[in-house]
Amino acid sequence: MDNITFLKQFTSGEAKLGIIGLGYVGLPLAEAFADAGIKVLGFEIDAEKVEAVNRGESYVKDVSPESISELVRTGVLEATTEFDRLGECGAISICVPTPLSKSKSPDVSYIETAVTEIASRLKPGQLIVLESTTYPGTTEELVLPALEESGLEVGRGFFLAFSPERVDPGNVQYSVRNTPKIIGGVTRTCTNLASTLYSKAIDHVHTVHGTMAAEMVKLLENTYRAVNIGFINEFAMMCERLGVDVWEIIEAASTKPFGFQPFYPGPGLGGHCIPIDPLYLSWKMHNLDYKALFIDLADTINSSMPYFVVSRVMEQLNDAGLPLKGSRLLLLGMAYKEDIDDVRESPALDVASLLLKKGALVDYHDPYVPACRVDGAELQSVELTDESLTRADLVLIITAHRTIDYQWVVDRAKRVFDAKNATGRLASSENVWRL
């Protein structure tokens, strides 16, 4: 199939783009394609999400309800739980979760389920694009064999590519539309067709040679960040031992106009990418009898940061003659990063869990997370008031939401431990300690 004929199916409305999974990745992708005039049919097992989309509502902070409402109203966006409708789609993007198991090995069960649904209904000429981040080799070792059981030949009967998602929740500068898209197909034709389709909705598409190259691009991006964050977290622990301010050191080093890129310490890694993606690569290399030393070391350091934060909190309370057990702590922020509502892999949950296990009385405030579960118990966000601040024996800043007035917090709190340098620009105060 040539590119022009393939694309004409979508621009004419003859075929739709199917997107399996309408979460943090799938819904923004659906919005981008629908906004470009491509009819999108979203597939989701969560009936509440399907009903919300079809009512014109958005449950993803980066996707405005006004946009979804207009796209649904004009008939270019629809959601369904009925996978029998996959036959309406000329192309299908898979945007399902890929978590880690308890043993830190990849859980590809969501991908397997999605591929099974597609394979049983695969029709000639369809393009399948896997966007879910996973270990190198997944597309051709797991997805391809399942689709080939249909009897169709890849590159002729159907087309298969990998294109890693690059969603950054809360980023107001870069959206799906203006973030370059990486695409690698099983064959050259697969790459060309996927590139042609995605170019309709995304400003710049960059192709690579094969699906494994595309898989490795995403793993390089997030492993680079995880390793450098691991280093700066260890550097922060060194600075604490030496009695110097790590934030001052980073700021001073950042004045160098070349050869240095700042990374910042924190209470741990959060989100569905940086804490997880490097471990896909480490797992794959372990199976090839190769130990990924940098990845494993960074994971060890980053995973230890909630414990380091709790130890610093204990020291601060101890200096005031207070035991951690029975002390009331107010945590500011539960989301894994500022100004979003996503708590996936959030280090705040780990810190809260450790504090509760040690007998602390834990409250939290997060304007974006009204409730969350910690060790099976549901916690509710409390209102940030003079009373809640003065009642706490210590206020712990874990997520630096920009909606919070930190000067006001510092002025009212008895003690503050700042794990994110949210108070770094404020006037120095004797009741503030920083990571």
C-alpha positions in Angstrom: 0.0 0.0 0.0 1.4 3.5 -0.9 1.3 6.4 1.5 -1.2 8.4 -0.4 -3.8 5.7 -0.6 -3.3 4.8 3.1 -3.6 8.4 4.3 -6.7 9.0 2.1 -8.7 6.4 4.1 -8.3 8.7 7.2 -8.7 12.1 5.6 -11.8 11.0 3.8 -13.3 9.5 6.9 -13.4 6.1 5.4 -11.3 4.7 8.2 -10.8 5.7 11.8 -7.8 5.7 14.1 -8.4 3.3 17.0 -6.7 4.1 20.3 -6.6 1.3 22.9 -6.3 2.9 26.4 -7.7 6.4 27.1 -5.5 7.3 30.1 -2.7 9.9 30.5 -1.2 8.8 27.1 -4.2 7.7 25.0 -6.6 10.6 25.6 -4.1 13.4 24.7 -3.2 11.4 21.6 -6.9 11.0 20.7 -7.3 14.7 21.1 -4.4 15.6 18.9 -5.5 13.3 16.0 -9.2 14.3 16.3 -8.2 18.0 16.3 -6.3 17.3 13.1 -9.5 16.0 11.4 -8.8 12.3 11.8 -11.8 10.4 13.1 -10.8 8.7 16.4 -12.4 5.7 18.1 -11.1 5.2 21.6 -11.2 1.8 23.2 -11.3 1.5 27.0 -12.3 -1.2 29.5 -13.3 1.4 32.1 -16.9 2.2 31.2 -16.9 5.4 33.4 -14.1 6.8 31.2 -16.0 5.9 28.0 -19.1 7.6 29.3 -17.2 10.7 30.3 -15.5 11.1 26.9 -18.9 10.6 25.1 -20.4 13.2 27.3 -17.6 15.6 26.2 -15.8 15.5 29.5 -12.1 15.2 30.3 -10.5 13.4 33.3 -6.9 14.1 32.3 -5.7 17.5 33.5 -3.7 18.3 30.3 -6.8 17.8 28.1 -9.4 20.5 28.4 -13.1 19.5 28.7 -13.9 22.2 26.2 -11.7 20.5 23.6 -13.1 17.1 24.2 -16.7 18.4 24.1 -16.2 20.1 20.7 -14.5 17.1 19.2 -17.3 14.8 20.4 -19.9 17.3 19.2 -18.4 17.4 15.7 -18.2 13.6 15.4 -14.5 13.2 15.2 -14.0 11.6 18.6 -15.9 8.7 20.2 -15.2 6.1 22.9 -16.4 2.6 23.3 -15.9 -0.6 25.4 -16.8 -2.8 22.4 -13.6 -4.2 20.8 -15.6 -5.8 18.0 -15.5 -2.2 16.5 -11.8 -2.6 15.8 -12.7 -3.5 12.3 -13.7 0.2 11.7 -10.1 1.2 12.2 -7.5 1.5 9.5 -4.8 2.0 12.2 -4.7 1.1 15.9 -2.4 2.7 18.5 -1.9 0.7 21.7 -1.5 3.0 24.8 -1.9 0.7 27.7 0.0 0.6 31.1 3.2 -1.3 31.4 3.9 -1.5 35.2 6.5 -3.5 37.0 5.7 -6.7 38.9 6.7 -7.0 42.6 10.0 -8.6 41.4 10.7 -5.5 39.3 10.2 -7.4 36.0 8.0 -6.0 33.2 4.3 -6.7 33.4 3.2 -6.8 29.7 -0.2 -8.4 30.5 -2.0 -5.2 29.3 -0.1 -5.3 26.0 -0.9 -9.0 25.6 -4.6 -8.4 26.2 -4.7 -5.5 23.7 -2.9 -7.5 21.1 -5.1 -10.5 21.6 -8.2 -8.3 20.9 -6.6 -6.9 17.8 -5.2 -10.3 16.5 -8.6 -12.0 16.6 -10.0 -9.2 14.4 -7.0 -8.2 12.3 -8.0 -7.2 8.7 -5.8 -6.7 5.7 -4.1 -3.3 5.4 -4.3 -2.3 9.1 -1.5 -0.5 10.8 -0.7 -1.4 14.4 1.4 1.0 16.5 2.6 0.1 20.0 3.1 3.2 22.1 3.4 1.6 25.6 6.9 1.8 26.9 8.5 -1.6 27.4 11.7 -3.6 27.1 13.6 -3.7 23.8 12.4 -6.4 21.6 8.7 -6.4 22.7 7.2 -5.3 19.4 8.8 -8.1 17.4 9.1 -10.8 20.1 5.6 -10.4 21.6 3.3 -8.4 19.3 4.4 -9.5 15.9 4.0 -13.3 16.4 0.5 -12.8 17.8 -0.5 -10.8 14.8 1.1 -13.2 12.3 -1.2 -16.0 13.6 -3.9 -14.3 11.5 -2.1 -15.6 8.4 -1.3 -12.1 7.2 2.3 -11.1 6.4 3.8 -8.1 8.1 4.8 -5.4 5.6 2.2 -6.6 3.1 -0.9 -7.9 4.8 -0.6 -5.7 7.9 1.8 -3.1 9.2 3.5 -2.8 12.6 5.5 -0.1 14.2 6.7 1.2 17.6 6.4 4.8 18.6 7.2 5.6 22.2 4.9 8.0 24.1 6.6 11.2 25.3 3.8 12.7 27.4 5.0 15.0 30.2 2.0 15.6 32.5 1.7 19.3 33.5 4.0 20.6 30.8 2.4 23.7 29.4 5.1 24.2 26.7 5.2 20.8 25.1 2.1 18.9 24.1 1.5 15.8 21.9 1.4 18.1 18.9 4.8 19.9 19.2 6.8 17.1 20.8 8.8 15.2 18.1 7.6 11.7 17.6 9.9 8.7 17.2 8.8 5.9 14.8 10.4 2.7 13.9 8.6 0.0 11.8 9.2 -3.8 11.3 9.7 -3.0 7.6 10.4 0.1 5.7 6.8 0.2 4.5 5.6 -0.1 8.1 7.8 2.9 9.1 6.6 5.0 6.1 2.9 4.4 6.7 3.1 5.1 10.4 5.2 8.2 9.8 2.6 9.4 7.2 -0.3 9.0 9.6 1.4 10.5 12.6 2.6 13.5 10.6 -1.1 14.6 10.2 -1.3 15.2 13.9 2.3 15.9 15.1 4.6 18.7 13.9 7.8 16.6 13.6 8.2 12.8 13.1 11.7 11.3 13.3 12.1 7.8 12.0 14.7 5.2 13.1 15.7 1.9 11.7 13.4 -0.7 13.2 11.2 -1.2 16.2 14.0 -2.0 18.7 15.8 1.3 17.9 12.6 3.1 18.6 12.2 1.2 21.9 15.7 2.0 22.9 15.2 5.7 22.3 12.6 5.9 25.0 14.7 3.9 27.4 17.8 6.0 26.8 15.8 9.2 27.5 14.5 8.0 30.8 17.5 6.0 31.9 19.6 9.2 31.3 17.4 11.1 33.7 17.1 8.3 36.3 20.9 7.8 36.4 21.6 11.6 36.8 18.9 12.0 39.4 20.5 9.0 41.3 23.8 10.8 41.2 22.5 14.1 42.4 20.6 12.3 45.2 23.8 10.7 46.3 25.5 14.0 46.0 22.9 15.5 48.3 23.6 12.9 50.9 27.3 13.7 50.6 26.6 17.4 51.1 24.5 16.6 54.2 27.5 14.7 55.7 29.8 17.6 54.9 27.5 20.3 56.2 27.1 22.2 53.0 23.9 23.3 51.1 23.4 21.1 48.0 21.0 23.6 46.5 23.6 26.4 46.7 26.2 24.1 45.1 23.9 23.2 42.2 23.0 26.9 41.6 26.6 27.9 41.5 27.6 25.0 39.2 24.8 26.0 36.9 26.5 29.3 36.1 28.9 27.4 33.9 27.7 28.0 30.4 29.0 24.7 29.0 29.6 21.1 30.1 27.0 21.0 32.9 23.3 20.3 33.1 21.6 20.7 36.5 19.6 17.9 38.0 17.9 18.2 41.4 17.6 15.9 44.4 14.3 15.0 46.0 12.4 12.5 48.1 12.5 9.8 45.3 11.4 9.2 41.8 7.7 9.2 40.8 5.5 8.8 37.7 5.1 6.0 35.3 8.3 6.5 33.3 11.5 7.4 35.1 11.3 5.0 38.0 10.2 2.1 35.8 11.5 2.4 32.2 15.2 1.9 33.1 14.3 -1.3 34.9 12.8 -2.7 31.6 16.3 -2.3 30.1 18.0 -3.8 33.1 15.7 -6.8 33.1 16.3 -7.4 29.4 20.1 -7.1 29.8 20.0 -9.5 32.8 18.4 -12.1 30.5 21.3 -11.6 28.2 23.8 -12.2 31.0 24.8 -8.5 31.2 24.5 -6.5 34.4 23.4 -2.9 33.9 25.5 -1.3 36.7 24.5 2.3 36.3 20.8 1.5 36.2 20.9 -0.8 39.2 22.9 1.6 41.3 20.7 4.6 40.4 17.6 2.5 41.3 19.1 1.6 44.7 19.9 5.2 45.5 16.6 6.6 44.2 14.6 4.0 46.1 16.4 4.8 49.3 15.5 8.5 49.2 12.2 8.2 51.1 14.1 6.5 53.9 16.7 9.3 53.9 13.9 11.9 54.1 12.3 10.2 57.0 15.7 9.9 58.8 16.2 13.7 58.4 12.7 14.3 59.7 13.5 12.2 62.8 16.7 14.2 63.4 14.8 17.4 63.2 12.2 16.3 65.6 14.8 14.8 67.9 16.6 18.2 68.0 13.4 19.6 69.3 13.1 16.8 72.0 10.2 15.1 70.1 10.0 11.5 69.2 8.6 10.6 65.7 6.1 8.3 67.3 3.1 10.4 68.3 4.2 13.5 66.5 1.8 15.1 64.0 3.2 15.7 60.6 1.6 17.6 57.7 2.8 16.6 54.3 2.5 19.1 51.5 1.9 17.3 48.2 1.1 13.7 47.3 1.4 13.9 43.5 4.7 12.7 42.1 5.5 16.2 40.7 4.3 19.8 41.0 0.9 21.0 39.6 -0.5 17.7 38.5 -2.9 15.1 40.0 -0.9 12.0 39.2 0.2 9.9 42.2 1.6 6.9 40.2 4.8 5.8 41.9 4.9 9.0 44.0 7.6 9.0 46.6 5.2 10.9 48.8 3.2 7.7 49.3 6.4 5.9 50.4 7.3 8.6 52.8 3.8 8.6 54.3 3.9 4.9 54.6 7.2 4.9 56.5 6.0 7.7 58.8 2.8 5.9 59.6 4.6 2.6 60.3 6.8 4.5 62.8 3.8 5.8 64.7 3.6 9.3 63.3 0.2 11.0 63.0 0.1 12.0 59.3 -2.1 14.5 57.5 -1.5 15.8 54.0 -2.6 18.7 51.8 -2.6 18.5 48.0 -4.9 20.8 45.9 -4.8 18.3 43.1 -5.2 15.0 45.0 -8.3 15.1 47.2 -7.8 11.5 48.4 -5.2 8.7 48.1 -4.5 5.2 49.5 -1.5 4.5 51.7 -1.0 0.9 52.8 -4.6 0.1 52.1 -5.9 3.0 54.1 -7.6 6.0 52.4 -6.3 9.5 53.4 -8.1 12.7 52.7 -6.5 16.0 51.9 -6.9 18.5 54.7 -7.5 22.2 54.1 -4.3 24.3 54.4 -5.1 26.8 57.2 -3.4 28.6 60.0 -4.8 25.9 62.3 -3.5 22.9 60.3 -0.1 24.5 60.0 0.3 25.4 63.7 -1.1 22.1 64.9 1.6 20.1 63.1 4.8 19.4 64.9 6.5 19.5 61.5 5.5 20.4 58.0 7.1 18.2 55.3 7.2 19.6 51.7 7.4 16.7 49.3 5.8 18.1 46.2 6.3 21.8 45.4 2.9 22.8 44.0 3.1 26.4 42.8 -0.3 27.2 44.2 1.0 27.1 47.7 2.4 30.3 49.4 5.5 28.9 51.1 6.4 32.1 52.9 3.0 31.8 54.6 3.7 28.2 55.4 7.1 29.0 56.9 5.8 31.9 58.9 3.2 29.8 60.6 4.7 26.3 60.9 6.7 25.3 64.0 9.2 23.3 61.9 9.5 22.8 58.1 11.5 20.1 56.3 11.8 21.0 52.6 12.6 18.1 50.3 12.1 20.1 47.1 13.8 23.5 47.8 10.4 25.2 47.6 11.6 27.6 50.3 15.0 28.2 48.7 14.2 31.8 47.6 12.6 32.8 50.8 14.3 34.7 53.6 16.3 32.3 55.8 14.5 31.0 58.8 15.6 29.0 61.8 12.6 26.7 61.5 13.4 25.4 58.0 15.7 22.5 57.1 16.2 21.4 53.5 17.3 18.2 51.8 
